[in-house]
């Protein structure tokens, strides 16, 4: 074997060893997709879950709702009203049914009265829960609002119902029957007609703390229309009114609430039923 042939043989062997080494490194660093690689890379519904992997329990359930605040206010003789602000941190998951419990407490944390109810919440929404007329002979000191369960619905995309309260006004009423009132104009800027719209009103003092709450239901609100509402308080409540929060809501999860549904693509389609 001459010198040139020997040189090419050695270079060939070295090349084979180098290619094998590089292939080994690549195979170790770029492995096939698995259900444990912390990547969404094999038609999974989430990271390492869904599709060929285990069910995405956390993704399908959604993040927990957050009770941001809760207050109890005087609602008349031996009656109290509760307002709580809850937040849904999920961008594409809404709560079709939200089951909650309200507990009115005394200064020692003992339960004076309890009320169970349900509501709904849209994706990424801050909304108010208002419960009026909770009866207790003892004046409460605080209130606890607990989220018991949520029936989640996933949206492919989400558009707000576009119902807003305009021309908000509030003030005291100078007569013997009523003490205060709140007025406004509910505007439906969506392409839907709704059978029911609920208006929540919170009157606040100079610190932004609720001193009175109330709510009313508006029956039938057509698309691209406006309707006025008026809420009254017959009883005097402590504290001076410095500001108000008025929120209109409609249940888009209830198909009977829609009087017309004509947008293509099913914007409010319940994917959980598939």
NORGIZI-V59588 format. One record per residue. N is the residue number from 1. SS is DSSP state (hx for helix, st for strand, lp for the rest). OMEGA is omega in whole degrees, -180 to 180 (999 if undefined). NEAR is the number of other C-alpha atoms within 12 Angstrom. Layout:
n=(N:N)
ss=(SS:SS)
omega=(OMEGA:OMEGA)
near=(NEAR:NEAR)
//
This chain:
n=(1:2:3:4:5:6:7:8:9:10:11:12:13:14:15:16:17:18:19:20:21:22:23:24:25:26:27:28:29:30:31:32:33:34:35:36:37:38:39:40:41:42:43:44:45:46:47:48:49:50:51:52:53:54:55:56:57:58:59:60:61:62:63:64:65:66:67:68:69:70:71:72:73:74:75:76:77:78:79:80:81:82:83:84:85:86:87:88:89:90:91:92:93:94:95:96:97:98:99:100:101:102:103:104:105:106:107:108:109:110:111:112:113:114:115:116:117:118:119:120:121:122:123:124:125:126:127:128:129:130:131:132:133:134:135:136:137:138:139:140:141:142:143:144:145:146:147:148:149:150:151:152:153:154:155:156:157:158:159:160:161:162:163:164:165:166:167:168:169:170:171:172:173:174:175:176:177:178:179:180:181:182:183:184:185:186:187:188:189:190:191:192:193:194:195:196:197:198:199:200:201:202:203:204:205:206:207:208:209:210:211:212:213:214:215:216:217:218:219:220:221:222:223:224:225:226:227:228:229:230:231:232:233:234:235:236:237:238:239:240:241:242:243:244:245:246:247:248:249:250:251:252:253:254:255:256:257:258:259:260:261:262:263:264:265:266:267:268:269:270:271:272:273:274)
ss=(lp:lp:hx:hx:hx:hx:hx:hx:hx:hx:hx:hx:hx:hx:hx:hx:hx:hx:hx:hx:hx:hx:hx:hx:hx:hx:hx:hx:hx:lp:lp:lp:lp:lp:lp:lp:lp:lp:lp:lp:lp:lp:lp:lp:lp:st:lp:lp:st:lp:lp:lp:lp:lp:lp:lp:hx:hx:hx:hx:hx:lp:lp:lp:lp:st:st:st:st:st:st:st:st:st:lp:lp:lp:lp:st:st:st:st:st:st:st:st:st:lp:lp:lp:lp:lp:st:st:st:st:st:st:st:st:st:st:st:st:st:lp:lp:lp:lp:lp:st:st:st:st:st:st:st:st:st:st:st:lp:lp:lp:lp:st:st:st:st:st:st:st:st:st:st:lp:lp:lp:lp:lp:lp:st:st:st:st:st:st:st:st:st:st:st:st:st:lp:lp:lp:lp:lp:lp:lp:lp:st:st:st:st:st:st:st:st:st:st:lp:lp:lp:lp:lp:lp:lp:st:st:st:st:st:st:st:st:st:lp:lp:lp:lp:lp:st:st:st:st:st:st:st:st:st:st:st:lp:lp:lp:lp:lp:st:st:st:st:st:st:st:st:st:st:st:st:lp:lp:lp:st:st:st:st:st:st:st:st:st:lp:lp:lp:lp:lp:lp:lp:lp:lp:st:st:st:st:st:st:st:lp:lp:lp:lp:lp:hx:hx:hx:st:lp:lp:lp:lp:lp:lp:lp:lp:lp:lp:lp:lp:hx:hx:hx:lp)
omega=(-179:-174:-178:180:179:-179:-179:178:179:179:179:179:180:179:179:179:-179:180:178:180:179:178:179:179:-179:-179:179:-176:180:-177:178:179:176:178:-178:-176:178:177:174:-167:178:180:176:176:177:179:178:177:-177:-179:180:-177:-180:-179:179:-176:-179:-179:-177:178:-178:177:-178:172:-177:172:-174:180:177:-178:173:-177:180:-178:-177:-177:-180:178:-179:180:-178:173:178:177:-180:-176:174:-177:-176:-176:-177:177:175:178:180:174:177:180:-178:178:176:177:176:-170:172:-176:179:180:177:-177:178:-179:-179:174:175:-180:178:179:175:177:-178:177:175:-176:163:-179:-179:167:178:174:-177:172:175:-172:172:-179:-180:180:-179:179:-178:179:176:178:-178:174:-176:-177:180:172:-173:174:179:177:171:173:-177:172:177:178:175:173:-174:177:-180:176:-178:-180:176:178:178:-179:-177:171:-175:-175:-175:-178:-179:-180:174:-177:177:-179:179:-177:177:-178:-180:177:-177:167:-178:177:-173:174:180:178:176:-179:177:175:-171:177:-176:178:-177:179:179:174:178:178:178:176:178:179:177:-179:177:174:-176:176:178:177:180:176:179:174:177:176:-178:173:-179:-175:176:177:-176:177:178:180:178:-179:179:172:-179:-175:176:-179:175:-173:180:178:-179:-177:179:179:-180:175:175:177:-174:176:178:173:178:-176:-177:-178:179:-178:-180:-179:-178:999)
near=(8:8:9:10:11:12:13:14:15:14:14:14:14:14:14:14:14:14:14:14:14:15:15:14:13:13:12:11:12:13:15:14:19:21:24:19:18:15:19:21:22:21:17:24:22:25:26:26:26:21:18:20:24:19:18:20:17:19:24:27:22:26:22:26:35:26:28:21:24:31:37:38:39:36:32:24:19:20:25:40:42:44:43:37:30:31:28:31:23:28:24:31:38:44:42:32:24:31:24:28:28:35:35:39:27:20:14:12:15:18:22:27:31:26:27:22:22:25:32:35:39:40:34:25:28:25:36:37:44:40:41:31:26:32:26:25:16:21:27:32:25:30:35:32:35:30:32:20:22:27:28:34:34:29:30:19:20:25:23:28:29:25:35:31:31:22:20:28:27:29:24:25:18:12:12:12:14:18:23:30:32:36:33:28:26:37:34:32:22:26:25:32:32:36:25:27:34:33:39:39:44:45:41:27:19:14:14:19:26:35:34:48:43:39:35:28:26:27:20:24:35:26:25:19:21:24:28:26:32:28:34:28:33:22:24:25:27:19:19:22:29:21:24:32:36:36:36:38:39:39:32:41:33:20:21:15:23:27:20:19:21:15:14:9:13:17:23:33:27:26:20:19:11:7)
//
